[in-house]
């Protein structure tokens, strides 16, 4: 049993090693890397900024269920 598990593990490890993708070196200059970091930070800041209160519709705490019940009662 242990011998069989050892063989299985050996196969799994060898397959995993063959699937490993070696990363390529970064060939950019330090200036290009710095510019890319600054651009990335600017995008992240825009994503995390709070939107003005008027840009999105107001959410009612009860949701849409309260208005749906009124419409249903009016038809009866």
PAKOLRO-117813 format. One record per residue (C-alpha): residue number from 0; residue in one letter; x, y, z. Coordinates in Angstrom, 1 decimal. Example, Ala and Ser with C-alpha at 12.3 -4.5 7.8 and 13.67 -1.06 7.14 Angstrom:
BEGIN
0,A,12.3,-4.5,7.8
1,S,13.7,-1.1,7.1
This chain:
BEGIN
0,X,0.0,0.0,0.0
1,X,2.7,2.5,0.9
2,X,4.7,1.6,-2.2
3,X,1.7,2.2,-4.3
4,X,1.0,5.6,-2.7
5,X,4.7,6.5,-3.1
6,X,4.6,5.8,-6.8
7,X,1.4,7.8,-7.1
8,X,2.9,10.7,-5.3
9,X,6.0,10.5,-7.5
10,X,3.9,10.6,-10.6
11,X,1.9,13.6,-9.3
12,X,5.0,15.5,-8.5
13,X,6.6,14.9,-11.8
14,X,3.4,16.0,-13.7
15,X,3.2,19.1,-11.5
16,X,6.8,20.0,-12.3
17,X,6.3,19.6,-16.0
18,X,3.3,22.0,-15.9
19,X,5.2,24.8,-14.1
20,X,5.5,27.9,-16.2
21,X,8.7,29.8,-15.7
22,X,8.1,33.5,-15.5
23,X,9.9,35.8,-17.9
24,X,12.2,38.5,-16.5
25,X,10.9,42.0,-16.4
26,X,12.8,43.9,-19.2
27,X,11.3,47.3,-18.5
28,X,13.5,50.2,-17.4
29,X,13.2,51.5,-13.8
30,X,11.4,54.6,-15.3
31,X,8.9,52.5,-17.1
32,X,8.2,50.5,-13.9
33,X,7.7,53.6,-11.9
34,X,5.3,55.1,-14.5
35,X,3.3,51.8,-14.5
36,X,3.1,51.8,-10.7
37,X,1.8,55.4,-10.7
38,X,-0.8,54.7,-13.4
39,X,-1.9,51.6,-11.5
40,X,-2.3,53.6,-8.3
41,X,-4.3,56.3,-10.1
42,X,-6.8,53.7,-11.3
43,X,-7.1,52.1,-7.9
44,X,-7.8,55.5,-6.3
45,X,-10.6,56.1,-8.8
46,X,-12.2,52.7,-7.9
47,X,-12.1,53.4,-4.1
48,X,-13.3,57.0,-4.2
49,X,-16.7,57.4,-2.6
50,X,-19.3,58.5,-5.2
51,X,-21.3,61.7,-4.5
52,X,-24.7,61.0,-3.0
53,X,-26.6,62.2,-6.0
54,X,-24.8,59.9,-8.5
55,X,-26.6,56.8,-7.4
56,X,-30.3,56.3,-6.8
57,X,-31.4,56.2,-3.1
58,X,-32.0,52.8,-1.7
59,X,-35.2,52.5,0.4
60,X,-34.5,50.4,3.6
61,X,-37.7,48.3,3.0
62,X,-36.7,47.5,-0.6
63,X,-39.2,47.1,-3.4
64,X,-41.4,44.6,-1.5
65,X,-43.5,47.4,0.1
66,X,-44.5,49.0,-3.2
67,X,-45.4,45.6,-4.8
68,X,-47.8,44.8,-2.0
69,X,-49.6,48.1,-2.5
70,X,-50.1,47.5,-6.2
71,X,-51.4,44.0,-5.5
72,X,-54.0,45.4,-3.0
73,X,-55.2,48.1,-5.4
74,X,-56.2,45.5,-8.0
75,X,-58.3,43.4,-5.7
